[in-house]
Every structure is written in C-alpha cells, then in structure tokens.
C-alpha cells in the first residue's frame, strides 16, 4: 500500500496550483448579490468578468500575487425610492473594481486566496442613481481549484462597501482560463 501511496502523492505535487506558471488569466462568473437594507435594492443574480495579471512572487513572501480587474453586472434589479414614490422600479447595476490578490500557497490543487480592492458602481435608471452611485471598497476571500495547469474553477465571496454607508455581499462561482506561460 505504501508503494502505491508515495507515487500518487508525488504526482499530485506535480499538478499543484502554480500561479507563477502563467502571466494572465480571464474568467467568467455567475453569482448572487445580497444587498443591505440601506440600498433599497432586492437581492439579485449577477454575472461577471475577471482579468488577472499574475505576478511572479517568491514563495513565502507577502507580495501581491495577482492584480485583478473585475466587472459585475446585475440586470433588472428591483429597487425602492420612497422619495420619488417608486415601489418596484428596475435598474441595471454595473460594478467595476480593481483588487489585489494574495494566494495561500500549498501543495494541493485547492488554493485559497484573499482579496482587497477599490471600485465604483453605477445604476442605469436615473431614479435609482439617488441610491448608491458611489466609490466602493472590497474585502473578500475565495478558493480556486485547478483542474489542469491552465484551467480552474473558482468560488469567492466579497463584501462591497459603498461610500454612502450601504453594503453588499457578492457570492460568485465561475471558471478561469490562464495563458501567457512563463518559460
């Protein structure tokens, strides 16, 4: 049994997540936004796009491992605006952000990470703009499971805090493709 276990363990380390292997990654996510009561928005589904620039880092350092640009979109989100007598208004929400990512390196295909960032959000409907067009700060965590060297699935949760005191919890799952291999 030991003779079988050691080769399996050694081969697993060959396929462990190595974020220094590729310079760039793109991803697509689907998720759900849980909105605080201050937003006057119902919770809604969302989808998003991600671009990662993976930095070459020294193992064990606290350097930023990746820079991430994000775009999240929620269509036809229901909102309330009592000041304008709107009970069931609908708006599209656009959230743009830039995050710093720190991977928690390990010898597994599962790689947890933490993220910290800044962004901005826009509401398409003019009556909803009274709500929360604002700068945002983002704090979150996630996990990436590497299916092969260049393809991963991801799951993340981010707290988004707007300048007007409102907040959101965005929970996403998706896929990520890496390219631009370092040699």
Secondary structure, DSSP 8 states (H G I E B T S, - for coil): -HHHHHHHHHHHHHTS--TTSEEEEEEEEEEEEEE-GGGTB--EEEEEEEEEEE----TT--S--EEEEEEEEEEEEEEEEGGGTEEEEEEEEEEEEEEEEEE---SSSEEEEEEEEEEEEEESSHHHHHHH-EEEEEEEEEEEEEEETTEEEEEEEEEEEETTS-EEEEEEEEEEEEEEE--
